[in-house]
Amino acid sequence: MLFRLLKPALFALDSETGHRLAIKGLKALPLRGPMPVPGALGVEVAGLSFPNPVGVAAGFDKDAEVPDALLGLGFGFTEVGSITPLPQAGNPQPRLFRLVEDGAVINRMGFNNSGAEAALNRLRARAGRPGIVGVNIGANKDSDDRIADYAVMARLMAPFSSYLCVNVSSPNTPGLRALQDEGALAGLIDAVIAARDEVSEGDSPPPIFLKVAPDLEPADIDAIARIALDRRLGALVVSNTTISRPALRSHHAGETGGLSGAPLRDLAQQRLRDFRKATGGAIPLVGVGGIATAEHAWERVRAGASLVQLYSAMVYEGPGLGARIVKGLERLMRRDGFASIAEAVGTE
């Protein structure tokens, strides 16, 4: 209700200012633990017990400022970042655009963040609190060795993350998506695994997730699936924003950058199906892209997603959307005769 009251004022501001105000508002919430949810919505992925399958995608909380506030709103997990070793300003503004008529967002942020040290201080301060918080790691734009950047981030963040998500699929850092090439990706994942293992104590280092682009050819999908299976990755996150442009109505349609929200939904859903087929269901999938209702999330689960993530829909519906989708998922699960979310994964 509060978001509905504030939405006209927020939308009168430019998109990036509105987003910063949303983060400040979440920081002002009283600290509380993750909200209890029915056990049937719980799901095990990569050795982690998620209380429900609905999470916040990377990009919303870039600097790990509000993970506990988001968990307290009913999300089953949240993913902070993308975070790079050194602070970087990102691309020139304006770089974030609401496409209201299309229920979409275009961004060309460029991995703007305050750097590893700032995020690490916040994550270290919340150590021991309940809730699953993944860390999405990236490379600095001007780095001479991007693979080394990912290794540095894995080494720093592994002790304070529930999982590490390797982001090689943002379209807004020149050349980054080339790391999805089979040879480069294999070397990158090997470096991240080695760095993580250097600092991980005990038998349970944080699993590694890999976030992929929707703009992939069949051969790319097969190659990524092989690497994921070979390296026993914890999950594939399908997918990031798209550089494609379906028919759009907004006057911002011509802006460069990654498109997310409703126009991405069908492409992301198909790419999830493609990865489900390519991996034979042997690796958990996280469905992202255009999810705005419980029905959308349920379709993604039935297509093979063990978890789902939101971001762009929250721009239009507010941060309470996660709890509404969680409630709707329980209803849909019961309606279709499943005793748990896990039973429904891939039953499309």
Secondary structure as UniProt FT lines:
FT   HELIX           2..12
FT   HELIX           15..27
FT   HELIX           39..41
FT   STRAND          43..45
FT   TURN            46..47
FT   STRAND          48..50
FT   STRAND          54..56
FT   TURN            58..59
FT   TURN            62..63
FT   HELIX           67..72
FT   TURN            73..74
FT   STRAND          77..83
FT   STRAND          96..99
FT   HELIX           100..102
FT   STRAND          104..107
FT   HELIX           116..125
FT   TURN            126..128
FT   STRAND          132..137
FT   TURN            141..142
FT   HELIX           146..157
FT   HELIX           158..160
FT   STRAND          163..167
FT   TURN            171..172
FT   TURN            174..175
FT   HELIX           176..180
FT   HELIX           182..199
FT   TURN            202..203
FT   STRAND          208..212
FT   HELIX           218..230
FT   TURN            231..232
FT   STRAND          235..238
FT   TURN            251..254
FT   STRAND          258..261
FT   HELIX           262..264
FT   HELIX           265..279
FT   TURN            280..281
FT   STRAND          285..288
FT   HELIX           294..302
FT   TURN            303..304
FT   STRAND          305..310
FT   HELIX           312..317
FT   TURN            319..320
FT   HELIX           321..335
FT   TURN            336..337
FT   HELIX           341..344
FT   TURN            345..346
//
